[in-house]
Amino acid sequence: MIRIPVPHPEPDKYTQPYWDGLKAGRLLLPRCCNCGHVQMPMGPCCAECLAEDFAWEAMSGRGTVWAYVVYHHAFHPAFADRLPYNVALVELVEGPRLLSNVVGIAADVVRTGMQLQAVFEPEGDATLLRFRPAGASEEKP
Ligand code: ZN
């Protein structure tokens, strides 16, 4: 059986510090030097005030499930052996919301409002940001 690789992120000048941070086990996001807004997704200017100066800052890694879906069908063949899996919109305590997976539990146990902690999972050449329930062991079931 031919194994199809999972699509990998393609860092650019706006996202390279984010990916480097994940590889080092840190969740770094850009904070606007003018208004303090934490920018996610990253871009050339602040979504709140249009300033162009950012400082990359370590986030706590704590967040909450804002919304989720559990996939029972692989819409990309690389994910066929992962079914079922969840995709969650996670709201960080610092404010930004980002898409990720909640791991360390059965995929369909995820619920809105669940308190989470970031985990950094190597996958191929990249390290991906995922979350586990806060207070849970880092061991996978
Ligand atoms: Zn700003």
Backbone and ligand atoms as CSV (ligand in chain L), in Angstrom:
chain,resi,resn,atom,element,x,y,z
A,1,MET,N,N,0.844,-1.191,0.000
A,1,MET,CA,C,0.000,0.000,0.000
A,1,MET,C,C,0.886,1.251,0.000
A,2,ILE,N,N,0.594,2.154,-0.885
A,2,ILE,CA,C,1.347,3.410,-0.967
A,2,ILE,C,C,0.817,4.369,0.096
A,3,ARG,N,N,1.740,4.874,0.904
A,3,ARG,CA,C,1.357,5.800,1.960
A,3,ARG,C,C,1.466,7.227,1.415
A,4,ILE,N,N,0.370,7.966,1.485
A,4,ILE,CA,C,0.342,9.343,1.003
A,4,ILE,C,C,0.660,10.264,2.175
A,5,PRO,N,N,1.671,11.134,2.015
A,5,PRO,CA,C,2.052,11.993,3.142
A,5,PRO,C,C,1.002,13.063,3.448
A,6,VAL,N,N,0.965,13.428,4.704
A,6,VAL,CA,C,0.081,14.510,5.150
A,6,VAL,C,C,0.614,15.822,4.566
A,7,PRO,N,N,-0.266,16.687,4.049
A,7,PRO,CA,C,0.206,17.982,3.548
A,7,PRO,C,C,0.951,18.750,4.637
A,8,HIS,N,N,2.065,19.356,4.241
A,8,HIS,CA,C,2.888,20.071,5.212
A,8,HIS,C,C,2.733,21.570,5.088
A,9,PRO,N,N,2.948,22.284,6.188
A,9,PRO,CA,C,2.890,23.745,6.121
A,9,PRO,C,C,4.014,24.280,5.250
A,10,GLU,N,N,3.773,25.417,4.666
A,10,GLU,CA,C,4.785,26.094,3.857
A,10,GLU,C,C,5.045,27.463,4.476
A,11,PRO,N,N,6.012,27.552,5.412
A,11,PRO,CA,C,6.298,28.823,6.079
A,11,PRO,C,C,6.674,29.910,5.075
A,12,ASP,N,N,6.298,31.135,5.383
A,12,ASP,CA,C,6.715,32.284,4.588
A,12,ASP,C,C,7.256,33.350,5.544
A,13,LYS,N,N,7.559,34.529,5.030
A,13,LYS,CA,C,8.186,35.549,5.878
A,13,LYS,C,C,7.282,35.990,7.028
A,14,TYR,N,N,5.979,35.758,6.913
A,14,TYR,CA,C,5.078,36.151,7.991
A,14,TYR,C,C,4.904,35.054,9.034
A,15,THR,N,N,5.125,33.798,8.631
A,15,THR,CA,C,4.831,32.686,9.532
A,15,THR,C,C,6.064,31.924,10.019
A,16,GLN,N,N,7.242,32.212,9.455
A,16,GLN,CA,C,8.440,31.442,9.821
A,16,GLN,C,C,8.691,31.424,11.334
A,17,PRO,N,N,8.587,32.554,12.073
A,17,PRO,CA,C,8.818,32.492,13.526
A,17,PRO,C,C,7.824,31.578,14.254
A,18,TYR,N,N,6.582,31.522,13.750
A,18,TYR,CA,C,5.577,30.628,14.340
A,18,TYR,C,C,6.047,29.181,14.241
A,19,TRP,N,N,6.445,28.774,13.022
A,19,TRP,CA,C,6.873,27.378,12.812
A,19,TRP,C,C,8.166,27.070,13.559
A,20,ASP,N,N,9.087,28.023,13.606
A,20,ASP,CA,C,10.321,27.823,14.376
A,20,ASP,C,C,10.003,27.673,15.864
A,21,GLY,N,N,9.050,28.454,16.346
A,21,GLY,CA,C,8.637,28.365,17.745
A,21,GLY,C,C,8.067,26.992,18.077
A,22,LEU,N,N,7.196,26.486,17.211
A,22,LEU,CA,C,6.613,25.157,17.451
A,22,LEU,C,C,7.711,24.103,17.522
A,23,LYS,N,N,8.689,24.215,16.635
A,23,LYS,CA,C,9.782,23.238,16.626
A,23,LYS,C,C,10.556,23.272,17.942
A,24,ALA,N,N,10.600,24.452,18.577
A,24,ALA,CA,C,11.295,24.614,19.853
A,24,ALA,C,C,10.349,24.395,21.045
A,25,GLY,N,N,9.106,23.950,20.778
A,25,GLY,CA,C,8.172,23.678,21.868
A,25,GLY,C,C,7.543,24.921,22.471
A,26,ARG,N,N,7.442,25.978,21.670
A,26,ARG,CA,C,6.842,27.228,22.147
A,26,ARG,C,C,5.806,27.709,21.131
A,27,LEU,N,N,4.704,28.235,21.656
A,27,LEU,CA,C,3.684,28.829,20.801
A,27,LEU,C,C,3.936,30.330,20.752
A,28,LEU,N,N,4.491,30.787,19.639
A,28,LEU,CA,C,4.807,32.200,19.450
A,28,LEU,C,C,3.806,32.817,18.486
A,29,LEU,N,N,3.258,33.955,18.874
A,29,LEU,CA,C,2.378,34.706,17.981
A,29,LEU,C,C,2.808,36.169,18.010
A,30,PRO,N,N,2.550,36.878,16.900
A,30,PRO,CA,C,2.962,38.278,16.844
A,30,PRO,C,C,1.974,39.193,17.565
A,31,ARG,N,N,2.521,40.046,18.440
A,31,ARG,CA,C,1.689,41.050,19.126
A,31,ARG,C,C,2.027,42.412,18.512
A,32,CYS,N,N,1.004,43.155,18.166
A,32,CYS,CA,C,1.181,44.468,17.557
A,32,CYS,C,C,1.859,45.407,18.561
A,33,CYS,N,N,2.934,46.061,18.112
A,33,CYS,CA,C,3.665,46.974,18.990
A,33,CYS,C,C,2.898,48.277,19.206
A,34,ASN,N,N,1.912,48.545,18.386
A,34,ASN,CA,C,1.156,49.787,18.516
A,34,ASN,C,C,-0.057,49.642,19.434
A,35,CYS,N,N,-0.866,48.583,19.229
A,35,CYS,CA,C,-2.127,48.470,19.985
A,35,CYS,C,C,-2.194,47.241,20.878
A,36,GLY,N,N,-1.238,46.303,20.755
A,36,GLY,CA,C,-1.225,45.127,21.623
A,36,GLY,C,C,-2.041,43.954,21.112
A,37,HIS,N,N,-2.680,44.093,19.961
A,37,HIS,CA,C,-3.492,43.011,19.401
A,37,HIS,C,C,-2.596,41.824,19.052
A,38,VAL,N,N,-3.022,40.602,19.439
A,38,VAL,CA,C,-2.294,39.394,19.057
A,38,VAL,C,C,-2.863,38.928,17.724
A,39,GLN,N,N,-2.003,38.885,16.728
A,39,GLN,CA,C,-2.415,38.667,15.345
A,39,GLN,C,C,-2.405,37.194,14.990
A,40,MET,N,N,-3.561,36.669,14.598
A,40,MET,CA,C,-3.665,35.294,14.097
A,40,MET,C,C,-4.842,35.246,13.156
A,41,PRO,N,N,-4.699,34.987,11.883
A,41,PRO,CA,C,-3.466,34.602,11.213
A,41,PRO,C,C,-2.522,35.786,11.021
A,42,MET,N,N,-1.248,35.421,10.807
A,42,MET,CA,C,-0.237,36.442,10.632
A,42,MET,C,C,-0.397,37.105,9.266
A,43,GLY,N,N,0.066,38.335,9.164
A,43,GLY,CA,C,-0.002,39.053,7.899
A,43,GLY,C,C,0.895,40.260,7.944
A,44,PRO,N,N,0.859,41.073,6.903
A,44,PRO,CA,C,1.781,42.212,6.818
A,44,PRO,C,C,1.458,43.349,7.770
A,45,CYS,N,N,0.204,43.438,8.238
A,45,CYS,CA,C,-0.133,44.535,9.149
A,45,CYS,C,C,-1.192,44.084,10.138
A,46,CYS,N,N,-1.324,44.852,11.205
A,46,CYS,CA,C,-2.266,44.537,12.277
A,46,CYS,C,C,-3.707,44.659,11.774
A,47,ALA,N,N,-4.526,43.668,12.066
A,47,ALA,CA,C,-5.922,43.683,11.646
A,47,ALA,C,C,-6.728,44.736,12.404
A,48,GLU,N,N,-6.219,45.201,13.531
A,48,GLU,CA,C,-6.950,46.181,14.347
A,48,GLU,C,C,-6.571,47.617,14.015
A,49,CYS,N,N,-5.255,47.893,13.835
A,49,CYS,CA,C,-4.822,49.290,13.683
A,49,CYS,C,C,-3.955,49.527,12.443
A,50,LEU,N,N,-3.683,48.482,11.678
A,50,LEU,CA,C,-2.904,48.548,10.431
A,50,LEU,C,C,-1.428,48.865,10.632
A,51,ALA,N,N,-0.946,48.878,11.892
A,51,ALA,CA,C,0.493,49.070,12.131
A,51,ALA,C,C,1.251,47.861,11.580
A,52,GLU,N,N,2.527,48.060,11.283
A,52,GLU,CA,C,3.315,46.994,10.667
A,52,GLU,C,C,4.413,46.443,11.568
A,53,ASP,N,N,4.478,46.892,12.798
A,53,ASP,CA,C,5.513,46.412,13.717
A,53,ASP,C,C,4.920,45.411,14.697
A,54,PHE,N,N,5.536,44.224,14.751
A,54,PHE,CA,C,5.090,43.166,15.650
A,54,PHE,C,C,6.260,42.690,16.497
A,55,ALA,N,N,5.951,42.175,17.664
A,55,ALA,CA,C,6.934,41.491,18.497
A,55,ALA,C,C,6.395,40.080,18.732
A,56,TRP,N,N,7.221,39.092,18.415
A,56,TRP,CA,C,6.788,37.704,18.614
A,56,TRP,C,C,6.836,37.385,20.101
A,57,GLU,N,N,5.742,36.848,20.609
A,57,GLU,CA,C,5.582,36.660,22.053
A,57,GLU,C,C,5.111,35.235,22.331
A,58,ALA,N,N,5.647,34.633,23.383
A,58,ALA,CA,C,5.228,33.282,23.762
A,58,ALA,C,C,3.836,33.334,24.402
A,59,MET,N,N,2.930,32.525,23.894
A,59,MET,CA,C,1.590,32.407,24.460
A,59,MET,C,C,1.614,31.342,25.547
A,60,SER,N,N,0.580,31.335,26.369
A,60,SER,CA,C,0.511,30.385,27.482
A,60,SER,C,C,0.287,28.953,27.008
A,61,GLY,N,N,-0.325,28.801,25.839
A,61,GLY,CA,C,-0.677,27.456,25.370
A,61,GLY,C,C,-2.004,26.977,25.932
A,62,ARG,N,N,-2.635,27.800,26.766
A,62,ARG,CA,C,-3.941,27.424,27.329
A,62,ARG,C,C,-5.056,27.978,26.452
A,63,GLY,N,N,-6.122,27.185,26.310
A,63,GLY,CA,C,-7.240,27.611,25.485
A,63,GLY,C,C,-8.481,26.801,25.783
A,64,THR,N,N,-9.531,27.095,25.013
A,64,THR,CA,C,-10.831,26.466,25.195
A,64,THR,C,C,-11.375,26.078,23.820
A,65,VAL,N,N,-12.066,24.939,23.776
A,65,VAL,CA,C,-12.717,24.546,22.523
A,65,VAL,C,C,-13.880,25.496,22.279
A,66,TRP,N,N,-13.829,26.222,21.175
A,66,TRP,CA,C,-14.884,27.166,20.817
A,66,TRP,C,C,-15.896,26.492,19.909
A,67,ALA,N,N,-15.417,25.600,19.039
A,67,ALA,CA,C,-16.267,24.806,18.145
A,67,ALA,C,C,-15.448,23.608,17.679
A,68,TYR,N,N,-16.112,22.590,17.188
A,68,TYR,CA,C,-15.380,21.417,16.704
A,68,TYR,C,C,-16.224,20.630,15.716
A,69,VAL,N,N,-15.564,19.746,14.993
A,69,VAL,CA,C,-16.226,18.776,14.135
A,69,VAL,C,C,-15.432,17.476,14.252
A,70,VAL,N,N,-16.126,16.360,14.174
A,70,VAL,CA,C,-15.470,15.051,14.180
A,70,VAL,C,C,-15.625,14.448,12.782
A,71,TYR,N,N,-14.484,14.159,12.151
A,71,TYR,CA,C,-14.496,13.597,10.805
A,71,TYR,C,C,-14.545,12.079,10.871
A,72,HIS,N,N,-15.497,11.528,10.117
A,72,HIS,CA,C,-15.614,10.076,9.986
A,72,HIS,C,C,-15.336,9.644,8.547
A,73,HIS,N,N,-15.038,10.632,7.707
A,73,HIS,CA,C,-14.714,10.377,6.308
A,73,HIS,C,C,-13.430,11.143,5.993
A,74,ALA,N,N,-12.492,10.483,5.308
A,74,ALA,CA,C,-11.228,11.138,4.958
A,74,ALA,C,C,-11.407,11.927,3.667
A,75,PHE,N,N,-11.346,13.247,3.779
A,75,PHE,CA,C,-11.450,14.084,2.586
A,75,PHE,C,C,-10.096,14.259,1.904
A,76,HIS,N,N,-9.041,13.740,2.527
A,76,HIS,CA,C,-7.710,13.664,1.917
A,76,HIS,C,C,-7.189,12.267,2.257
A,77,PRO,N,N,-6.654,11.527,1.296
A,77,PRO,CA,C,-6.263,10.136,1.563
A,77,PRO,C,C,-5.218,9.983,2.664
A,78,ALA,N,N,-4.430,11.013,2.938
A,78,ALA,CA,C,-3.405,10.910,3.976
A,78,ALA,C,C,-4.016,10.771,5.374
A,79,PHE,N,N,-5.277,11.115,5.514
A,79,PHE,CA,C,-5.908,11.075,6.831
A,79,PHE,C,C,-6.777,9.832,7.028
A,80,ALA,N,N,-6.786,8.952,6.056
A,80,ALA,CA,C,-7.659,7.778,6.123
A,80,ALA,C,C,-7.378,6.908,7.337
A,81,ASP,N,N,-6.090,6.770,7.694
A,81,ASP,CA,C,-5.760,5.898,8.831
A,81,ASP,C,C,-5.899,6.618,10.169
A,82,ARG,N,N,-6.396,7.832,10.171
A,82,ARG,CA,C,-6.574,8.599,11.421
A,82,ARG,C,C,-8.030,8.688,11.836
A,83,LEU,N,N,-8.911,8.163,11.028
A,83,LEU,CA,C,-10.344,8.284,11.311
A,83,LEU,C,C,-10.739,7.500,12.541
A,84,PRO,N,N,-11.710,7.968,13.328
A,84,PRO,CA,C,-12.220,9.335,13.276
A,84,PRO,C,C,-11.234,10.285,13.939
A,85,TYR,N,N,-11.234,11.535,13.512
A,85,TYR,CA,C,-10.414,12.556,14.178
A,85,TYR,C,C,-11.215,13.843,14.271
A,86,ASN,N,N,-10.820,14.692,15.184
A,86,ASN,CA,C,-11.539,15.957,15.352
A,86,ASN,C,C,-10.702,17.116,14.820
A,87,VAL,N,N,-11.379,18.175,14.464
A,87,VAL,CA,C,-10.767,19.466,14.160
A,87,VAL,C,C,-11.498,20.478,15.030
A,88,ALA,N,N,-10.732,21.196,15.829
A,88,ALA,CA,C,-11.344,22.116,16.787
A,88,ALA,C,C,-10.885,23.540,16.525
A,89,LEU,N,N,-11.809,24.473,16.718
A,89,LEU,CA,C,-11.464,25.891,16.735
A,89,LEU,C,C,-11.193,26.218,18.200
A,90,VAL,N,N,-9.927,26.502,18.494
A,90,VAL,CA,C,-9.482,26.707,19.877
A,90,VAL,C,C,-9.275,28.196,20.122
A,91,GLU,N,N,-9.908,28.697,21.162
A,91,GLU,CA,C,-9.716,30.096,21.548
A,91,GLU,C,C,-8.655,30.149,22.648
A,92,LEU,N,N,-7.529,30.770,22.326
A,92,LEU,CA,C,-6.453,30.919,23.314
A,92,LEU,C,C,-6.867,31.905,24.392
A,93,VAL,N,N,-6.317,31.783,25.589
A,93,VAL,CA,C,-6.638,32.739,26.648
A,93,VAL,C,C,-6.192,34.150,26.258
A,94,GLU,N,N,-5.206,34.244,25.347
A,94,GLU,CA,C,-4.747,35.547,24.873
A,94,GLU,C,C,-5.673,36.138,23.814
A,95,GLY,N,N,-6.690,35.381,23.365
A,95,GLY,CA,C,-7.682,35.917,22.455
A,95,GLY,C,C,-7.809,35.286,21.091
A,96,PRO,N,N,-6.701,35.013,20.381
A,96,PRO,CA,C,-6.852,34.478,19.025
A,96,PRO,C,C,-7.503,33.094,19.018
A,97,ARG,N,N,-8.180,32.803,17.917
A,97,ARG,CA,C,-8.738,31.470,17.694
A,97,ARG,C,C,-7.981,30.832,16.553
A,98,LEU,N,N,-7.665,29.545,16.709
A,98,LEU,CA,C,-6.955,28.836,15.658
A,98,LEU,C,C,-7.466,27.417,15.537
A,99,LEU,N,N,-7.294,26.857,14.342
A,99,LEU,CA,C,-7.727,25.489,14.074
A,99,LEU,C,C,-6.647,24.510,14.482
A,100,SER,N,N,-7.063,23.421,15.120
A,100,SER,CA,C,-6.116,22.414,15.570
A,100,SER,C,C,-6.881,21.113,15.788
A,101,ASN,N,N,-6.238,20.177,16.450
A,101,ASN,CA,C,-6.866,18.920,16.846
A,101,ASN,C,C,-6.742,18.781,18.348
A,102,VAL,N,N,-7.733,18.149,18.962
A,102,VAL,CA,C,-7.641,17.790,20.375
A,102,VAL,C,C,-7.240,16.326,20.414
A,103,VAL,N,N,-6.083,16.059,20.998
A,103,VAL,CA,C,-5.509,14.721,21.012
A,103,VAL,C,C,-5.441,14.203,22.451
A,104,GLY,N,N,-5.101,12.929,22.576
A,104,GLY,CA,C,-4.978,12.334,23.901
A,104,GLY,C,C,-6.297,11.835,24.448
A,105,ILE,N,N,-7.369,11.964,23.656
A,105,ILE,CA,C,-8.702,11.476,24.013
A,105,ILE,C,C,-9.307,10.860,22.752
A,106,ALA,N,N,-10.391,10.099,22.939
A,106,ALA,CA,C,-11.109,9.621,21.754
A,106,ALA,C,C,-11.630,10.839,20.993
A,107,ALA,N,N,-11.581,10.791,19.672
A,107,ALA,CA,C,-11.896,11.963,18.847
A,107,ALA,C,C,-13.258,12.559,19.159
A,108,ASP,N,N,-14.246,11.724,19.469
A,108,ASP,CA,C,-15.603,12.240,19.649
A,108,ASP,C,C,-15.923,12.632,21.087
A,109,VAL,N,N,-14.925,12.638,21.951
A,109,VAL,CA,C,-15.127,13.070,23.346
A,109,VAL,C,C,-14.995,14.586,23.464
A,110,VAL,N,N,-14.412,15.232,22.462
A,110,VAL,CA,C,-14.222,16.684,22.498
A,110,VAL,C,C,-15.578,17.391,22.626
A,111,ARG,N,N,-15.575,18.493,23.399
A,111,ARG,CA,C,-16.799,19.273,23.609
A,111,ARG,C,C,-16.450,20.750,23.656
A,112,THR,N,N,-17.406,21.589,23.271
A,112,THR,CA,C,-17.185,23.024,23.399
A,112,THR,C,C,-17.005,23.360,24.875
A,113,GLY,N,N,-16.148,24.309,25.144
A,113,GLY,CA,C,-15.870,24.721,26.517
A,113,GLY,C,C,-14.777,23.913,27.189
A,114,MET,N,N,-14.336,22.820,26.559
A,114,MET,CA,C,-13.277,21.984,27.140
A,114,MET,C,C,-11.999,22.812,27.287
A,115,GLN,N,N,-11.382,22.752,28.454
A,115,GLN,CA,C,-10.142,23.475,28.722
A,115,GLN,C,C,-8.963,22.674,28.171
A,116,LEU,N,N,-8.059,23.370,27.491
A,116,LEU,CA,C,-6.997,22.689,26.766
A,116,LEU,C,C,-5.624,23.244,27.106
A,117,GLN,N,N,-4.626,22.437,26.809
A,117,GLN,CA,C,-3.230,22.839,26.904
A,117,GLN,C,C,-2.521,22.424,25.620
A,118,ALA,N,N,-1.676,23.295,25.093
A,118,ALA,CA,C,-0.964,23.018,23.848
A,118,ALA,C,C,0.012,21.864,24.006
A,119,VAL,N,N,0.145,21.089,22.936
A,119,VAL,CA,C,1.198,20.086,22.816
A,119,VAL,C,C,1.830,20.278,21.442
A,120,PHE,N,N,3.083,19.899,21.344
A,120,PHE,CA,C,3.848,20.136,20.118
A,120,PHE,C,C,4.237,18.787,19.553
A,121,GLU,N,N,3.650,18.453,18.399
A,121,GLU,CA,C,3.820,17.110,17.857
A,121,GLU,C,C,4.608,17.135,16.553
A,122,PRO,N,N,5.799,16.497,16.548
A,122,PRO,CA,C,6.553,16.389,15.310
A,122,PRO,C,C,5.760,15.589,14.280
A,123,GLU,N,N,5.763,16.071,13.065
A,123,GLU,CA,C,5.112,15.353,11.976
A,123,GLU,C,C,5.925,15.621,10.714
A,124,GLY,N,N,6.672,14.628,10.270
A,124,GLY,CA,C,7.579,14.839,9.149
A,124,GLY,C,C,8.644,15.842,9.554
A,125,ASP,N,N,8.883,16.816,8.700
A,125,ASP,CA,C,9.894,17.842,8.967
A,125,ASP,C,C,9.373,18.987,9.825
A,126,ALA,N,N,8.085,19.017,10.061
A,126,ALA,CA,C,7.475,20.129,10.804
A,126,ALA,C,C,7.082,19.686,12.205
A,127,THR,N,N,6.790,20.638,13.041
A,127,THR,CA,C,6.156,20.372,14.327
A,127,THR,C,C,4.812,21.082,14.288
A,128,LEU,N,N,3.758,20.343,14.639
A,128,LEU,CA,C,2.408,20.893,14.573
A,128,LEU,C,C,1.884,21.171,15.967
A,129,LEU,N,N,1.045,22.200,16.048
A,129,LEU,CA,C,0.399,22.567,17.308
A,129,LEU,C,C,-0.897,21.792,17.438
A,130,ARG,N,N,-0.991,21.058,18.522
A,130,ARG,CA,C,-2.234,20.372,18.836
A,130,ARG,C,C,-2.514,20.643,20.306
A,131,PHE,N,N,-3.648,20.175,20.797
A,131,PHE,CA,C,-4.034,20.429,22.181
A,131,PHE,C,C,-4.501,19.143,22.827
A,132,ARG,N,N,-4.312,19.079,24.132
A,132,ARG,CA,C,-4.866,17.979,24.922
A,132,ARG,C,C,-5.695,18.601,26.027
A,133,PRO,N,N,-6.638,17.856,26.586
A,133,PRO,CA,C,-7.403,18.407,27.702
A,133,PRO,C,C,-6.468,18.832,28.832
A,134,ALA,N,N,-6.726,19.981,29.402
A,134,ALA,CA,C,-5.890,20.483,30.507
A,134,ALA,C,C,-5.968,19.517,31.674
A,135,GLY,N,N,-4.824,19.248,32.242
A,135,GLY,CA,C,-4.780,18.341,33.391
A,135,GLY,C,C,-4.648,16.881,33.020
A,136,ALA,N,N,-4.762,16.575,31.707
A,136,ALA,CA,C,-4.639,15.186,31.266
A,136,ALA,C,C,-3.170,14.824,31.110
A,137,SER,N,N,-2.893,13.566,31.210
A,137,SER,CA,C,-1.545,13.062,30.967
A,137,SER,C,C,-1.165,13.279,29.522
A,138,GLU,N,N,0.116,13.390,29.245
A,138,GLU,CA,C,0.560,13.564,27.867
A,138,GLU,C,C,0.588,12.241,27.108
A,139,GLU,N,N,0.329,11.132,27.794
A,139,GLU,CA,C,0.320,9.843,27.119
A,139,GLU,C,C,-0.933,9.733,26.273
A,140,LYS,N,N,-0.775,9.127,25.100
A,140,LYS,CA,C,-1.922,8.925,24.221
A,140,LYS,C,C,-2.660,7.668,24.648
A,141,PRO,N,N,-3.993,7.655,24.430
A,141,PRO,CA,C,-4.747,6.451,24.833
A,141,PRO,C,C,-4.417,5.272,23.948
L,1,ZN,ZN,ZN,-2.420,47.022,16.168
